[in-house]
Amino acid sequence: MNAGLAALRAALDAAPTPVSFWWRDDDTGADDPALDGLLGLASELELPLALAVVPAWLAAATVERISRVDDVWVLQHGWAHVDHARDGERKIELGGTIAWERLCAQLDRGRATLSEAFGPRFLPVMVPPWNRIDPCIERQLPASGYLAISATAELGRDPSRDARFHRDIHLDVMSWKPSPTMRPLEALATALARQIAARTDERHAEEPIGLMTHHQVTGPPGMAILRELLGMLRAHPRACFLDPRSLLGH
């Protein structure tokens, strides 16, 4: 066992209460055989999985793939994953130059698309593309029918935002620059160990740890790393993976 996995196991062993995790994979929608590998891994490990689906990308073949697998749930990943940022700003779909009325119509259309395609598997949770959203738009989401937002933990702990509305991600398994690459197993395990240790002294101790993957850019070597990491967590008696519905109190 490498040092990172040893540290992760030790952190779980030392946790005063069981540690909860949840798993979100982003950018589903287009017909992509790589999705089969992700769904196969979730089934193999018997882990619940939340897919952030881009409504404008949704293909019939994707709906069929998801329908064949149990314990997979669908969240809304914006509308078309397009950038509306102003010059010099970071990429953002839920903000920037687009007018709220136009964006609201797009999001309503996207929610209807996903609800029709997936029925009760669709959960009205907004996952902002690039994990960014204008605070003014975020405040409109409950009135638009969304029960939660899922971005990054740093965003959810911004004092200007309502943390009670957030179901966030704490670990991205990918490194994105200079190109998308799965982070080494030791680095991922070490990062999770730190997350667990930090929760023993924080008011967020009961907040589930969110893991984010991107199946389109993971590749076979990355999938092997993911299998080892998730498998270790799945086998540990102090770790549990939450059904995404439970994050909404269902």
FENPE-V411948 format. One record per residue. RES is the residue in three letters. PSI is psi in whole degrees, -180 to 180 (NA if undefined). Layout:
{{RES;PSI} {RES;PSI}}
This chain:
{{MET;131} {ASN;170} {ALA;-36} {GLY;-46} {LEU;-37} {ALA;-42} {ALA;-39} {LEU;-45} {ARG;-43} {ALA;-40} {ALA;-41} {LEU;-43} {ASP;-37} {ALA;-12} {ALA;133} {PRO;-24} {THR;161} {PRO;146} {VAL;126} {SER;141} {PHE;159} {TRP;156} {TRP;123} {ARG;129} {ASP;133} {ASP;161} {ASP;29} {THR;153} {GLY;-63} {ALA;157} {ASP;112} {ASP;113} {PRO;-23} {ALA;-23} {LEU;-32} {ASP;-39} {GLY;-41} {LEU;-49} {LEU;-36} {GLY;-40} {LEU;-43} {ALA;-41} {SER;-43} {GLU;-43} {LEU;-4} {GLU;50} {LEU;136} {PRO;146} {LEU;134} {ALA;124} {LEU;123} {ALA;107} {VAL;132} {VAL;110} {PRO;-41} {ALA;-17} {TRP;-11} {LEU;126} {ALA;151} {ALA;-37} {ALA;-33} {THR;-43} {VAL;-43} {GLU;-44} {ARG;-47} {ILE;-37} {SER;-21} {ARG;-8} {VAL;134} {ASP;161} {ASP;36} {VAL;131} {TRP;156} {VAL;130} {LEU;163} {GLN;121} {HIS;73} {GLY;-143} {TRP;-60} {ALA;7} {HIS;48} {VAL;155} {ASP;125} {HIS;20} {ALA;148} {ARG;162} {ASP;131} {GLY;-7} {GLU;162} {ARG;158} {LYS;139} {ILE;135} {GLU;-40} {LEU;65} {GLY;-160} {GLY;-133} {THR;-12} {ILE;140} {ALA;145} {TRP;-40} {GLU;-42} {ARG;-44} {LEU;-42} {CYS;-42} {ALA;-40} {GLN;-45} {LEU;-38} {ASP;-44} {ARG;-42} {GLY;-42} {ARG;-41} {ALA;-40} {THR;-47} {LEU;-38} {SER;-42} {GLU;-39} {ALA;-36} {PHE;-7} {GLY;-133} {PRO;-11} {ARG;-19} {PHE;127} {LEU;130} {PRO;71} {VAL;129} {MET;125} {VAL;104} {PRO;130} {PRO;140} {TRP;12} {ASN;35} {ARG;141} {ILE;138} {ASP;132} {PRO;-35} {CYS;-39} {ILE;-40} {GLU;-40} {ARG;-18} {GLN;-16} {LEU;-45} {PRO;-41} {ALA;-19} {SER;3} {GLY;5} {TYR;138} {LEU;-18} {ALA;167} {ILE;144} {SER;109} {ALA;-129} {THR;155} {ALA;-34} {GLU;-40} {LEU;-43} {GLY;-23} {ARG;6} {ASP;126} {PRO;-21} {SER;-5} {ARG;157} {ASP;103} {ALA;-25} {ARG;-20} {PHE;-7} {HIS;138} {ARG;89} {ASP;173} {ILE;138} {HIS;-19} {LEU;120} {ASP;122} {VAL;-9} {MET;148} {SER;135} {TRP;-15} {LYS;138} {PRO;-15} {SER;158} {PRO;125} {THR;137} {MET;132} {ARG;151} {PRO;150} {LEU;-44} {GLU;-41} {ALA;-41} {LEU;-45} {ALA;-41} {THR;-42} {ALA;-41} {LEU;-40} {ALA;-41} {ARG;-40} {GLN;-44} {ILE;-45} {ALA;-39} {ALA;-31} {ARG;-19} {THR;-21} {ASP;4} {GLU;159} {ARG;-12} {HIS;20} {ALA;-32} {GLU;-1} {GLU;125} {PRO;145} {ILE;120} {GLY;130} {LEU;133} {MET;129} {THR;164} {HIS;96} {HIS;-29} {GLN;-28} {VAL;13} {THR;-49} {GLY;163} {PRO;-46} {PRO;-41} {GLY;-37} {MET;-34} {ALA;-41} {ILE;-45} {LEU;-41} {ARG;-43} {GLU;-43} {LEU;-51} {LEU;-37} {GLY;-40} {MET;-44} {LEU;-42} {ARG;-34} {ALA;-16} {HIS;132} {PRO;-16} {ARG;3} {ALA;142} {CYS;145} {PHE;130} {LEU;141} {ASP;129} {PRO;-27} {ARG;-32} {SER;-23} {LEU;-19} {LEU;7} {GLY;14} {HIS;NA}}
